[in-house]
């Protein structure tokens, strides 16, 4: 009986330690979500500035917006893709959702996909589906690590573009959504969309004094397009990280609820077993006391009965 009680005590202590870890992970995930959301809000201001500069370049350029594309919009034999996933587990179906979305989207496009993956977990799922993996990157662990990752992705992708490995680039990631944790989304980065360029060119300049492009218009346009691509990749990475932590937070909330239920069950079993042990010990004490009382009673009455018979 004592061993069973000791085993339950050990189980309860282990469950409480696990509960503390889960609560810590919940706090870290919730804090990370706030940081990545604030980074996306800060990025929006820079995005507006780059968009205004692009709109003026398209408007002042003598070329048509469609001709201002950095790459020709044509069907290539290879399609470049960047897929954001996770390196760590405890995120539910996070990697499965984005992997399935990327596989379906790439299968609908003409050509062979050449995929760069951010995260080991999603890389495994894509490789199992037969997708060609051109390279992989580690998921950034903080906001400060996003910019170096995006810069490295741009360097590698531009090198592949110059070698003619592909002419189109798509990015796939999970995006936070209200009412649900996240939704898988995709965006074509290159070639630049002609309709998007026309909308930018139609935007009015926000001030009364008209701007002037310094230096070569083509050089400025390329620099702004490079910043636009940086912003797009930075936003995709930040949204993916926010979605990952939201999925982890949901998983930790489910684990928290399950551990609480388990602790209630273990506590109930422990109290029941301890009460049964106490009852058995009390029964043993009472039984021993009654047996001892009966034995003492026989010792007191036995000699008196023998003396009475002798006198008679």
MARKOL-435792 format. One record per residue (C-alpha): x, y, z; residue number from 1; residue in one letter. Coordinates in pm, 1 decimal. Each point is the difference from the previous one (the first is absolute). Layout:
! MARKOL-435792
- xx	yy	zz	num	residu
- X	Y	Z	NUM	a
...
//
This chain:
! MARKOL-435792
- xx	yy	zz	num	residu
- 0.0	0.0	0.0	1	x
- 281.6	240.8	93.1	2	x
- 173.7	-64.8	-333.9	3	x
- -315.8	93.5	-190.4	4	x
- -30.1	322.5	196.0	5	x
- 367.0	76.4	-66.1	6	x
- -52.5	-69.1	-371.1	7	x
- -296.0	237.3	-12.4	8	x
- 198.9	266.8	179.1	9	x
- 275.1	-37.7	-259.4	10	x
- -252.5	24.6	-285.5	11	x
- -160.8	309.3	150.9	12	x
- 340.3	167.0	44.7	13	x
- 91.1	-77.3	-362.5	14	x
- -331.8	134.3	-127.0	15	x
- 44.8	321.4	199.3	16	x
- 350.6	49.7	-139.7	17	x
- -133.4	-53.1	-352.2	18	x
- -282.9	243.0	73.3	19	x
- 253.8	265.7	98.4	20	x
- 192.9	-54.7	-325.3	21	x
- -318.8	27.2	-204.7	22	x
- -98.8	323.9	171.2	23	x
- 346.4	141.9	-69.2	24	x
- -25.7	-95.8	-367.1	25	x
- -343.1	162.0	-16.4	26	x
- 140.3	324.6	136.9	27	x
- 294.7	-5.1	-242.7	28	x
- -226.3	-71.6	-299.3	29	x
- -243.1	277.9	94.5	30	x
- 287.0	245.7	44.2	31	x
- 154.0	-100.1	-334.8	32	x
- -329.5	51.5	-182.3	33	x
- -15.5	357.9	125.9	34	x
- 356.0	71.9	-109.7	35	x
- -50.1	-130.9	-352.8	36	x
- -329.7	184.7	-35.9	37	x
- 167.5	325.5	104.6	38	x
- 278.5	-60.0	-250.2	39	x
- -259.0	-38.5	-276.8	40	x
- -164.8	326.5	102.5	41	x
- 335.8	177.3	-5.9	42	x
- 75.2	-153.2	-339.2	43	x
- -322.4	144.3	-141.2	44	x
- 137.1	356.1	24.7	45	x
- 310.2	-92.9	-196.8	46	x
- -214.8	-188.5	-250.0	47	x
- -205.5	313.0	-64.9	48	x
- 315.7	203.4	-61.1	49	x
- 135.4	-254.3	-249.0	50	x
- -337.9	-22.9	-173.7	51	x
- -14.4	377.9	-39.8	52	x
- 348.8	-2.2	-151.0	53	x
- -90.7	-281.8	-238.6	54	x
- -317.7	174.9	-107.9	55	x
- 195.1	313.3	-89.9	56	x
- 261.9	-201.6	-190.2	57	x
- -271.5	-173.8	-201.2	58	x
- -178.2	330.0	-62.7	59	x
- 304.9	194.5	-114.1	60	x
- 148.9	-282.4	-200.4	61	x
- -47.6	25.4	-373.1	62	x
- -41.8	-375.6	-8.8	63	x
- -339.7	-150.5	53.0	64	x
- -59.3	-160.9	339.4	65	x
- -1.5	-344.8	-155.8	66	x
- 336.1	65.8	-166.2	67	x
- 153.3	104.2	331.7	68	x
- 4.1	-355.1	128.7	69	x
- 335.9	-121.6	117.1	70	x
- -55.6	-340.8	-161.4	71	x
- -209.7	-97.6	-300.3	72	x
- -329.8	-159.5	84.8	73	x
- 25.4	-325.9	-185.1	74	x
- -42.3	-366.8	77.8	75	x
- 330.7	-147.9	109.2	76	x
- 106.7	-357.4	33.7	77	x
- 81.1	48.7	369.5	78	x
- -199.5	187.4	263.6	79	x
- 177.0	138.6	304.4	80	x
- -187.5	-21.4	330.4	81	x
- 72.6	96.1	360.5	82	x
- -196.2	-185.8	269.1	83	x
- 1.1	111.6	364.5	84	x
- -55.2	-265.7	266.3	85	x
- 139.7	-81.2	344.5	86	x
- 305.0	-168.3	149.5	87	x
- -167.7	-96.9	328.2	88	x
- -299.6	-216.8	78.2	89	x
- -302.8	50.7	224.2	90	x
- -166.8	212.4	-270.3	91	x
- -286.7	-229.3	-98.1	92	x
- -68.2	-26.9	-375.6	93	x
- 194.6	321.0	-73.2	94	x
- 253.7	-160.6	-235.7	95	x
- -250.0	-240.7	-155.0	96	x
- -232.6	286.1	-96.4	97	x
- 261.7	211.3	-177.8	98	x
- 167.4	-302.9	-161.8	99	x
- -328.2	-123.3	-148.1	100	x
- -85.7	350.8	-120.0	101	x
- 339.3	42.5	-167.6	102	x
- -15.3	-344.2	-164.0	103	x
- -345.7	67.1	-145.3	104	x
- 91.9	347.9	-122.4	105	x
- 327.7	-108.5	-160.1	106	x
- -167.4	-298.2	-166.3	107	x
- -245.1	239.5	-168.6	108	x
- 281.4	210.9	-148.9	109	x
- 181.9	-94.5	-321.5	110	x
- 356.4	-111.1	50.7	111	x
- 207.7	-179.2	263.5	112	x
- 15.9	157.8	346.1	113	x
- 335.9	82.0	156.5	114	x
- -69.3	65.4	368.9	115	x
- 196.9	179.2	269.4	116	x
- -127.3	-98.6	343.5	117	x
- 11.4	185.4	331.2	118	x
- -40.5	-262.2	272.6	119	x
- 96.7	-367.0	30.2	120	x
- -351.7	-122.4	80.0	121	x
- -159.5	127.0	-319.7	122	x
- 303.0	-109.3	-201.4	123	x
- -61.1	-361.6	102.3	124	x
- -363.0	16.6	-111.6	125	x
- 86.4	155.9	-335.7	126	x
- 279.7	-250.3	-62.8	127	x
- -235.3	-288.4	77.0	128	x
- -236.4	138.4	-265.2	129	x
- 275.9	-9.7	-263.0	130	x
- 66.9	376.6	-14.5	131	x
- 353.0	99.8	-103.0	132	x
- 168.6	182.4	287.4	133	x
- 259.7	250.9	-120.7	134	x
- 107.9	104.3	349.9	135	x
- -117.9	56.8	353.3	136	x
- 33.6	268.7	266.3	137	x
- -42.5	0.1	376.3	138	x
- -306.5	172.4	140.5	139	x
- 98.7	329.0	170.3	140	x
- -38.8	-7.1	375.7	141	x
- -60.8	373.8	42.5	142	x
- -107.4	310.9	-186.4	143	x
- 362.4	110.0	-35.8	144	x
- 82.6	-323.3	-185.3	145	x
- -265.7	49.5	-270.7	146	x
- 187.6	268.0	-196.9	147	x
- 322.8	-206.5	-39.0	148	x
- -205.7	-299.9	-112.4	149	x
- -189.9	203.6	-258.5	150	x
- 324.5	154.1	-122.7	151	x
- 153.7	-342.8	-49.2	152	x
- -308.9	-124.3	-183.5	153	x
- 19.2	301.2	-232.8	154	x
- 367.1	-61.2	-72.4	155	x
- -56.7	-367.4	-80.5	156	x
- -312.6	61.3	-206.7	157	x
- 160.5	279.4	-201.7	158	x
- 298.0	-224.5	-70.9	159	x
- -232.7	-272.4	-128.1	160	x
- -188.1	253.7	-210.7	161	x
- 321.2	116.4	-161.5	162	x
- 92.4	-360.8	-79.4	163	x
- -338.7	-43.0	-164.3	164	x
- -118.9	-273.5	235.3	165	x
- -350.6	148.3	2.3	166	x
- -192.1	310.1	-105.7	167	x
- -285.7	-9.0	251.2	168	x
- 12.3	14.0	378.3	169	x
- -287.5	-79.2	237.2	170	x
- -9.2	12.8	379.5	171	x
- -222.0	-215.6	224.0	172	x
- -67.2	52.7	370.8	173	x
- -267.3	-5.5	267.8	174	x
- -167.5	328.3	90.1	175	x
- -181.6	78.1	329.3	176	x
- -376.6	30.3	-42.7	177	x
- -283.5	103.2	230.0	178	x
- -240.5	-275.6	92.3	179	x
- 265.7	-263.1	-70.8	180	x
- 366.3	-33.5	82.0	181	x
- 144.2	44.3	-348.4	182	x
- -61.9	-46.9	-370.1	183	x
- 244.0	-114.6	-270.0	184	x
- 66.9	270.5	-259.7	185	x
- 227.4	46.2	-300.9	186	x
- 137.1	293.8	-196.4	187	x
- 179.5	29.3	-331.1	188	x
- 306.6	214.6	51.8	189	x
- 142.7	-7.2	-351.5	190	x
- -77.9	97.2	-269.9	191	x
- -167.4	311.2	135.6	192	x
- -371.7	4.2	-58.4	193	x
- -104.7	243.2	-274.1	194	x
- -334.9	80.5	164.3	195	x
- 179.0	76.2	326.1	196	x
- 234.4	237.2	-185.3	197	x
- -289.8	176.1	-168.0	198	x
- -172.0	53.3	334.2	199	x
- 318.5	144.3	146.0	200	x
- 48.3	231.3	-298.2	201	x
- -355.8	128.4	40.9	202	x
- 57.9	106.3	360.8	203	x
- 17.5	377.5	47.2	204	x
- 305.7	147.7	166.6	205	x
- -89.1	71.2	365.9	206	x
- 151.8	353.4	1.3	207	x
- -45.5	310.9	-209.4	208	x
- 364.9	26.3	-105.7	209	x
- 88.2	-260.7	-259.8	210	x
- 304.0	-225.2	64.9	211	x
- 305.3	-42.0	-219.1	212	x
- 182.7	-326.4	-55.5	213	x
- 371.6	38.0	67.0	214	x
- 234.2	-179.3	-236.6	215	x
- -104.9	-263.9	-249.5	216	x
- -366.3	-92.7	13.6	217	x
- 75.9	-364.6	-74.7	218	x
- 254.3	-16.8	283.7	219	x
- -243.7	155.6	245.4	220	x
- -275.9	-231.4	-117.4	221	x
- 215.3	-307.0	49.9	222	x
- 99.3	116.4	347.8	223	x
- -362.6	57.2	97.1	224	x
- -105.5	-335.8	-144.7	225	x
- 273.3	-166.5	204.2	226	x
- -139.5	170.6	312.4	227	x
- -350.1	-107.8	-97.8	228	x
- 117.4	-361.8	-21.8	229	x
- 175.7	37.1	335.7	230	x
- -320.0	130.2	159.2	231	x
- -206.7	-281.0	-151.6	232	x
- 236.5	-269.0	129.9	233	x
- 34.1	168.1	339.8	234	x
- -377.7	18.8	35.7	235	x
- -40.8	-363.4	-107.1	236	x
- 256.5	-112.3	258.3	237	x
- -149.7	211.9	279.9	238	x
- -352.7	-119.6	-76.6	239	x
- 121.0	-360.9	-9.6	240	x
- 169.2	39.2	338.3	241	x
- -309.2	164.2	148.5	242	x
- -213.3	-285.8	-134.5	243	x
- 246.0	-257.9	133.5	244	x
- -15.1	146.3	349.2	245	x
- -378.8	27.5	-19.9	246	x
- -17.0	-368.6	-90.5	247	x
- 240.7	-84.5	282.2	248	x
- -207.3	208.4	241.9	249	x
- -313.5	-191.5	-98.1	250	x
- 183.4	-330.4	42.1	251	x
- 125.3	106.4	343.4	252	x
- -350.9	106.9	101.0	253	x
- -129.1	-346.1	-91.3	254	x
- 289.5	-157.9	188.2	255	x
- -70.4	225.0	298.2	256	x
- -362.2	-111.8	9.1	257	x
- 95.0	-366.4	-35.8	258	x
- 259.3	22.7	278.2	259	x
- -252.5	166.2	230.3	260	x
- -244.3	-283.1	-64.0	261	x
- 275.2	-254.1	61.8	262	x
- 99.2	172.1	324.9	263	x
- -362.0	-5.2	116.7	264	x
- -19.7	-372.3	-72.2	265	x
- 332.0	-72.2	170.5	266	x
- -93.3	210.6	302.5	267	x
- -334.3	-179.1	26.3	268	x
- 163.7	-342.2	-22.4	269	x
- 264.3	105.0	252.5	270	x
- -258.1	122.7	252.7	271	x
- -208.5	-312.4	-47.6	272	x
- 299.8	-229.3	39.4	273	x
- 127.5	193.4	299.6	274	x
- -342.7	-11.2	165.3	275	x
- -18.3	-374.5	-63.2	276	x
- 343.8	-42.4	155.5	277	x
- -104.1	204.5	304.0	278	x
- -321.2	-202.5	35.3	279	x
- 190.0	-328.3	-11.8	280	x
- 244.7	122.8	261.5	281	x
- -289.8	109.0	223.4	282	x
- -169.7	-336.3	-45.0	283	x
- 323.4	-172.8	93.3	284	x
- 34.3	214.8	311.6	285	x
- -361.8	-59.7	104.2	286	x
- 25.8	-371.6	-65.1	287	x
- 323.7	-19.0	199.9	288	x
- -152.8	200.1	281.7	289	x
- -307.0	-224.7	12.8	290	x
- 212.4	-314.5	-7.3	291	x
- 219.9	135.7	277.4	292	x
- -304.9	98.3	205.1	293	x
- -147.9	-347.5	-35.4	294	x
- 329.4	-156.8	101.2	295	x
- 27.1	220.3	308.6	296	x
- -358.4	-83.6	93.0	297	x
- 71.8	-374.9	-11.9	298	x
- 308.0	46.6	217.5	299	x
- -207.0	178.0	267.0	300	x
- -292.7	-241.7	6.2	301	x
- 191.0	-329.2	-35.6	302	x
- 168.5	-25.1	353.7	303	x
- -314.6	119.5	176.2	304	x
- -201.1	-273.8	-161.5	305	x
- 258.9	-264.3	107.8	306	x
- 0.1	133.4	357.3	307	x
- -378.1	-21.3	26.5	308	x
- -0.8	-365.6	-108.8	309	x
- 270.9	-85.7	254.3	310	x
- -191.4	159.2	284.5	311	x
- -306.9	-197.1	-90.5	312	x
//
